[in-house]
Amino acid sequence: MLTESLRRLNRYREIASVFVKYGFGYVLEEVGLFHILSIKDRMKAEVKNGNTQEAGYRIRCMLEELGPAFVKLGQLLSIRTDMLPEEIVKELELLQDQVPPVPIEEIKAKIQQEFSKPVEEIFDSFNEDCIAAASIGQVHEAVLPTGESVMVKIQRPGIKHIVHTDLEILRDIARLIEQRYDWARYYNITDMVEELSESIRRELDYTEEARNTDIVQQQFEDDDSIKVPVVYHDYSTSQILTLEKVEGIKLNELDNIVAGKEEKEMIADLLVRAFVTQILKEGLFHGDPHPGNILYIPEQKQLVFIDFGQVGRLSASMRYDAASMLIGIMQEDTHKIVKSIFRMAYVPSDIDEQHFYDHVDGIRMAIGHTSNKGQSLGFTVRELFAAAQEHKILLPKELTMVGKALITIEGIISEIDPDLDMIELAKPYGERIMRDRYDPVKLGKRMWDKAEDLSDTITNIPNQVEDVLDQAAKGDLKFEISLSEINRILHKFDRISNQVSFSLTLLAFSIVVLGLIVGATFGNNTVLTSVPAIEIGFVIAFGMFLWIIYSILKSGRF
């Protein structure tokens, strides 16, 4: 019964979505069915009413005005094409974290509070005009007593308290939404807010950013074409970060230097190489690579990466699987893509694997037929994430950040030169990864590591069995059952109860028949026996018997 109701509700939603698709969302409002739509379809209804760009623009402006926590939430949602209409997603991609600067008196007071001495005693000179202001911090130029020109990033006074308050409010809102809407529980809104909270907490700690900057600098210490500013730790705290000053051009301003096609292709290749190195080789990568965080120095033909407040981290096994997925995309290999996703993600036990495979295969076929050059990888990654969500496959948040970074990088490459295709740029690096992967020495090392893991697993089996038996003896053994497993158990209970009912009914009917035989054999002629009570009882019992049997067989659970 429950399954039938869910099936009917899902069909209702499918029909309602088609109504919206063709511009008849107002009909659903009139008949009171608008509430069954998902948030994505409700927004699509706004789109069909001609409010597409206006709705997206209003959402973007609202988030920017609400501050850093809400801006980061919008950026997190900007890759959720499975959840939001494409028109809204495009507006969220334009989110800017820019606010009026804090008065210089407050900035100087903040520096003095952190270092316990005035600005004049810390820096040889300090420019009171800020060169960049965001919702969490702002940047000023300065010169150290040793003569180095630096950029000083100062956290806005009181911003930590504001952000923590906003995050608490977002948690409350997420819980309320999940209590009210099925789609919110489906998309795990509370988990999304928790992921956001963890990211912002790290961004508020400049010590963490300094550490990330040092790590990425080491990644490229032997590569003269990639530069990461030096951190001056003696002039940095958890709320102040002092970095080497680097003069460069933002990537979205390359046309101002009239860069030629060959130079633009070289810049794009550098960008792809840098991120392939960070994501697939080193496992720590820039989590927010928008054009303002990547500079180009024409004289040295050098890319500069700045602002490592947000970084992504991948374990060795996830790097291996992420590389397999990206190589599968490049090679248009559906089997490799699906296999790598299954290894990285949580896959529900009741998934229709063939349906998911066919879905991914359709996305793979779209790669070769897309008419928008330079957009194929971003399109593919987004569609794969949407397909995973549709089949209730839970992707790790690290992989989500990889997708966000790749989509952003591809957008930058498209701005540099619309004719460039990121898949074609990345193929040589993918082929190099495959050659390294099957290098006999590395292959042998991986096999040895797996053999050691298997040995440890086999060694631990007796202890694990003993622990399970001990818990069972104490009555502490617990089982976790998914919703689909509960349905199967209830179905089995129905079958057992129906079989018991059938047996009892058959037994009761047999007793009635036996009574008829005994009555017919030993009955006496009285007034009562002259009434055909036995025959009437037999007819009633037989009718009930047939009705019960019919009901059991009709349920299909016998």
N, C-alpha and C positions, 0 to 999 in steps of 0.2 A: 504493500500500500504506500509506504514511504517512498520507495523507488519510483512508483508511478507518479506520485505528486511532484517529485523533483524533476522527472522527465517532462511533465506537463509545464512546470515553471520554466525550465530551460527552453522549451519550444515557444512559450509565450515571449520570452526575451528575444529569441531569434526572429519571430514575427514582428515584434516591436522595433527591432533594429532595422529591419527592411523598410518599415514605415518611415523611420527617420532618414534612412539612406535616400529615399526618393522624395523627401520634403514634406511628409505627412505627419510629423511629430505632433502637430497641433491636435490631430485627431485623438491621439493617446491622452492628451491633456483633457480633452472634452469628455472622454468616456472614463476618466479616472484611472488610467493604466500607466501614466507617466512614471510612477514611482518604481516600476519593475525594471526600468532601464538602468544599465551600469552608468557610472559617472562619465565614462568615455562617450557613451551614446547620448547622454543628456547634453554634453557639450557639442556633440555633432548636431543635435537638434538646434542649438544656438547657431551653429555654422549654417545650417540650411535656412535659418530665418534671416540670413544676411549679416550676422553679427560676428563673423569669423575673426577678422583682424582686430576689431574693436574689443571683443572679449579677451583675446590673447594679450592685447596691449594693456588693457585694464589690469589683468592678472599680473603682468610683469611690473607695471608701475607700482601696484600695491605691495608686491614683495620687496621691491627696492626700497620703498619708503619704510617698511616695517623693520628693516635692519638685517644684520649679517645672518642670523639663524634662518630667517625666511628666504634670504637670497640663496643660501646654501641648499635649502630645501628645494627651491626652484631649479637649481642646477642639477640636483640629484634626480628630479622628475624629468629633466630635459632629454633623458635617454629612454624614458618609459613610454615608447610608442604603443606598447600593448595596453597601456592604461589611459593615455590621453590622445586626443585627436592630433594629427600631424600639424595642423595649423597652430595649435596651442604650443606644441613642442618647439616649433620654429621660433616663436616669440620668447620662450623660456631660454633658448640658446643665446639670446641677445642680452640676458641679464647682466647688468653692470654693477659692480660694487664700488660706487663712487659717492662720496658725501662731502659737505663743506668741511674744511680743515678745522682742527681744534685751535683756539687762540694760543699764541706762542708762549704766553705766561704760564698756561697750564702744562704745556709741553716741557718747559724748562723746570717747572716744579716737579714733574714726573721724573725727569732725568736726575735731579738732585735727590729725590726720594730713593731712587734705585742705587745711586753711587755714593750717597752721603756727602756730596760736595757739589758746588755749583758748576754749571756748564762750562764757564770760562776756565776752570781748573782742569777740566777733563779733555777738552778739545782746543787745539790751537786757534781754530775759527769754526763758527757754527752759523750756517745760513738760516735766518729766521723764516724765510719763505719756503714753505713745503713744496716739493716737486710732485708729490702724489698723495692723495688722501682716500683711504678706504674706510669701511665701517668698523674695522678692527684696529687698524693702525695707520700712521702716516709717515712719510719719508722726508728726511732733510739731508742736505749735503753738509759735510764737515771735513776738516783736516785734522789729522792726529798730530800730537807733539813731535812725532818722528817724521812728519812730512807727507805721509800717505793720504791721498784723497779717498774719502769713504762715504758710504750712504748709511744713514742712521735711521732705523725703523723703530718707531716708538708706539707702544700700544696706547690706545685712547683711554684716558682716565675713566674708571667706572664701567668700562665695556664688559668686563668679565661678569660682573653682577647682572647686567642687563641681558647678556647672552644666556646665562644660566636660568634666569627667570623665564625668558622666552622658550627655552628648551622644555622647562617644566610645563609651561602652558601648552606647547605643542604635544607633549605626552598626554596631557589631560584631553585635549581635543581628539587625538588619535584614538584614545580609549572610548570616548563617547561615540565617535563615528563608527568604530568597530561594533559597538553594542547595537547600533541602529541599522547598519547597512551590511548586507551579505558581501557586496563587492569589496568592502573595506577589510573584512576578515579574509577574503580570498587573496587580496594583495598584501596582507600582513603589514598594515599601515603602522602599527606600533613598532614592529621590527625596523621599518624604514626610518622612523624617528630615532630609534636607538642607534642605528648606524650613523645617522646625521650627528647625533650628540657626541659620539665617540670621535668623529672626524673633527668637529669644531673644538672639542676639548684639547685635542692635539695641536690644532692651529693656534690656540691661545697660549701655548707654551713655546716661547721663542727658543728655549734650550733644545727642544725637540727639532725645531726647524734648522738650527745650527748644526745639529748632529746629522740630519738628513743631507744638508748641503755638503758637509765633509765627505759623506759616503759617496754621493754622486760625483764629487770632484775626483775622488780616487778612481772611480769607474773610467774616467776619461783622462787620467794623468799622462797617458802615453799617446793621446790623440790631440794633435795640435789644431785640428779643425773644430773641436768642441771645447768650450770654456765654461767654467763655473766659478763665480767670484769666491775669493778667499774670505773666511770668517775671522774676524778679530775678536777672539774669545775674551781677552782682557777688558774689552769695551762692550761686552754683551752680558745680558741677564735674562731672566725668564720673561721679561717684558720689554727689553730693548735688544735689538740685534744690529751689530755694526759689520758691514760688508765692504769689500773692495769696490771702489767706484769703477764702473765699466761704461764706456761710451759706445752706444750702438743704435741701430735703427730697428724699430718694431717691424715685425714681418708684414703687418698689414699696411705698412707705409713704404714698401719696397719700390713702388712706382715713382716715389719722389726722388730716387737716385737713378732712375732710368736704367734699371738692371736689364741686361739683354736676356734673350730666351735661354741661351746656354748657361748663363749664371743662375737664372731662376731654377733651371733643372738641377744644377749642382746643389743649390740651397735645399730644394725639396729632397734630394737624395741624402743629404746630410741629416735632415730631419728624420727621415725614415730609418736611416742607419742608427741614429742616436736612440730612437725609441725601441727598435728591435733589440739593441744591445741592453737597454735598461730592463725591458719586459722579459725577454726570453733568455738572456744570458745572466744578468746580474740579479734579477728578481726584485729590484727596488726602482720605481719609476716615478716621474713627475705626475702627480694626480690632477693637476689643473693647468694643462699646457696651452692656455689661450694666447693669442698673439702678443698681448702685453707682457707675458712672462718669457718670451723668446726674442732675443735681439740678434742682429746681424752686423758684423764689423766688416765693411767692404775691403778695407786695406789688407786685413789678414785673412780674408775669405773664411771667417770664423763665426760659428753660431754660439750664442751665449744663453744659458738657461739660468733663470733667477726665480726666487720665491718658491721654496720647497716646504711651505706650510702644509700642503696636502701631498702625500705620497702614497703609492700603492705598493703592497708587498706580496710576493708570490713565493710559496715554498718550492723546493726542487721538483716535487711531483707535479705541482700545479703548473710550473713553468713548462715541464715536459708535455703535459696535456694541452695547455694553452697553445704551445707551438704546434702540436698536432692539429688542433682545430684550425689555426690560421693557415697552416700548410694545406689542410683539406680544402679551405676556401680558395686558396690560390690555384690548387690543382683541380678544383671542381669535383672533389671526391666526397660524395654524400656519406659513404660508409665511414670514412675517417672522421668526418665532422660529428656524426651521431655517436660514434664510439668514444671520442674524446669528451663530448658533453656528458655522456653517461658516466664516465670515470670521474669527472670533476664535480658533478651536481648530485643532489639528492633526488632519486627517481622513485616515485610511488610504485608500490608493488602491483597495482592494478592498471598500470599504464598500457595503452594499446601501442605497442612498439612499432607495428607496421604502419599505423596511422601517423605516428610522429616521424618515422622514416620518410614516408611519402610527403609530409609537410616540408621537411628539410630539403628533400629532393626538388620540390617545386621552387623553393628559395634558391637552391643551387642553380637551377636552370635559368632563373631570372638574372643571375650574374652575367652570363654570356649574352643576354638579350637586352640589357639595360641600355637606354639611349643616352644617359647622362654620363659622360666620361668623367673619371675622377670621383665618382660617387658610389662605385660598385661595392667597395669594402664596407663603407658606412651603412649602406642599404642592407647588405648581407648580415652584418653584426646586429643591427637593430631588429631585423626580421627573425633572426635566430633567437634573440632574447624574447621576442613576442611569442614565438612558437613554443618556447620552453614554458613560459608563463601560462599559455593556453592549455598545455598538457600537465600543468601543476608540477613542473620540474623546478626545484628550487636551486637557482644558481648561487654559488658563493659570492659574497659582496666584493671580494677581490677581483673576480672575473667581471663583475659589473663595472668596476673602476677601469679595468683594461679596455672594455668596450667604450666607455666614455672618453678615455684618452685617445683611442684610435679614431673615433668619430671626429673629435676636435682636431686632431692632426690632419685628417683627410680634408676637413673644411679649410684649414690653413693652406694646404697644398692647392686646393681648388682656387683659392683667392690668389695665390702666387701665379698660377697658370692653369686655366680651366681645361687645357688639353692634356694635362698630366694625369696619369692613372696610378693611384697608390698601389694597387695590386701588382702592376707591372714593375713599379719601383721596388716593391718588397720581395719579388720572386727570387732575385739573386741571393738575398740574405736567407730566404727560406730554403733554397737549395744548399746553401752552405751549412745551415743547421742540420739538414738531413745527412749531409756527408759526415759532419762531426758526430751525429748520433750513431751512425753505423761504423764509426772507426773501431777496428778490432780491439784496441786497448780500452776505449771507453765502454764498448759493448761488454767486454769481459768484466770490467769493474762493476757495471750495473748488475750483471748476472750474479757476481759474487755477493754484492750487497743484498740482492733478493734472496739468495741462498742463506745468508746470515739471518735475515728477517724470518724466513721460513723455519730455520733451526730454532730461533727463539720462540716462535709460535708453538712449535711441536713440544718444546721443553716445558712451556707454561701450561699446556693442556691439562696435565694431572692436577696442578694447583687450582686451575679454574673449575674443573669438575668437582674437586673437593669443596670449593667455596659455594658452588651451586647446591650441592647436597647438604652442606651445613645450613645454608639459608632455608632450604626446604624443610629440614628437620626442626628449625626454630620457628617456622611459619612466617618467615620474613621474605619469602620469594615473591617477587612482583612481576606482573606481565603488563606490557603496553600493547593495546589493540587499536588499530586504525579504524576509521569510520567504515571503510570498505570491508574490513574483516568482521566488524560488528554486524553488518548487513548479512554477510555469509553465515555467521553464527545464528542470527535470528531466523534465517531461512531454514537452517538445519533444525532448529528447535521447532519451527512450524511443521516440518516434515515428521519429526518424531511425535509431536502432539497429535497430528492427524492420524498417524499410524496407530497410536494408542486409542484414539477415539473410534477408529474403525474396528479395532479388536474388541473394545467394550460393547460397541453397538452390535457386532456380530454375536458376542456372547449373550447379550440381552435377548436378541432375537431367537437364539437357540433355546434359551430358557422358556420363552413364550411358546415356541413350537413343542417343546417337551411337555409343557403344561397342557397344551391341547391334546397331546397323545394320551397323557395320564387321565385327563378329564373324560376323554372319549372312552377310555377303557374301563374306568371304575366309577363313572358318574351315576347318580341316582335321579329318578324322575321326580322333581319338585317344581314348585311354582317358579323359583329362581332359574332352575335349569331349563325351563321352557322359554326363557328370554335368551336370544342368541348373543350373550355377552362375550363368550369366547371368540365367536366369529368376528364381532365388532372390534374387540381388542386386537385380534390378529390383523385386521385390515389397517387399524391405526398404527400399530407397531411396524407393520410392513411398510406403510407409507413413510413413517419417520425414518426407517432404515434406508429407504431409497433416497430420501431427501438429504440425509447426512452423507451418504456415499457420493451423491451428485455434487454436493458442496465441496467435499474434499478433493474430488477429481478436478473440479473447475478451478480450484486455487492453484493447481499445477505443482503442489508441494506435497507429494506423496511418495 
